[in-house]
Amino acid sequence: DGGITQSPKYLFRKEGQNVTLSCEQNLNHDAMYWYRQDPGQGLRLIYYSQIVNDFQKGDIAEGYSVSREKKESFPLTVTSAQKNPTAFYLCASSSHGYTFGSGTRLTVV
Amino acid sequence: GESVGLHLPTLSVQEGDNSIINCAYSNSASDYFIWYKQESGKGPQFIIDIRSNMDKRQGQRVTVLLNKTVKHLSLQIAATQPGDSAVYFCAESIPRYNNDMRFGAGTRLTVKP
């Protein structure tokens, strides 16, 4: 079955540590997105990529980085510069409307 | 029951009643809209979509209404069931932003047995 796979489902980060969230899709979609979701709030766009080897900052890119070396993969790194990283992170891909992954819940310990 | 997304982020209805969830979108150039359902700890799931050249579209137990004059979108759920309890988001696609979608804050629907 085609879809988007995010891993891990739960992730814990120590202060000052970089962590990488994985997002893989087998839908052959060109566009991929990373969103952050905080309790009681909507989705905020972190980064997006319309095509391989190209990506653009979204509304809240500070403290995050991405790469798009393959069409299927769009990993997100949460760097130590992100001071409040605890949130639910959603990856999506798009050709006509979005398909979302199941999310990664990141917690700072 | 009815709710207006950002002003009343929660909606509680009795099982079997009809639910109406409202959304005010931001951009008059938006040409495509989607309603998503998000259960706790999961990613959003597509429910129904509508293009701007339509006023109404029906699915299984769900209907989306679009009023372009006032930039308003609504989702109607017939005979609401406990499994419908979730957060519902509307999203608009804006052509000049590469058709990237913008999401509303969401409305939490709770169905009481």
Interface residues (C-beta under 8 A of the other chain):
Chain A: I4 Q6 A31 Y33 Y35 G40 Q41 G42 L43 L45 Y48 Q50 F88 L90 A92 S94 G97 Y98 T99 F100 G101 S102 G103 R105
Chain B: P9 Y32 I34 Y36 G41 K42 G43 P44 Q45 F46 D49 F89 A91 S93 N98 N99 D100 M101 F103 G104 A105 G106
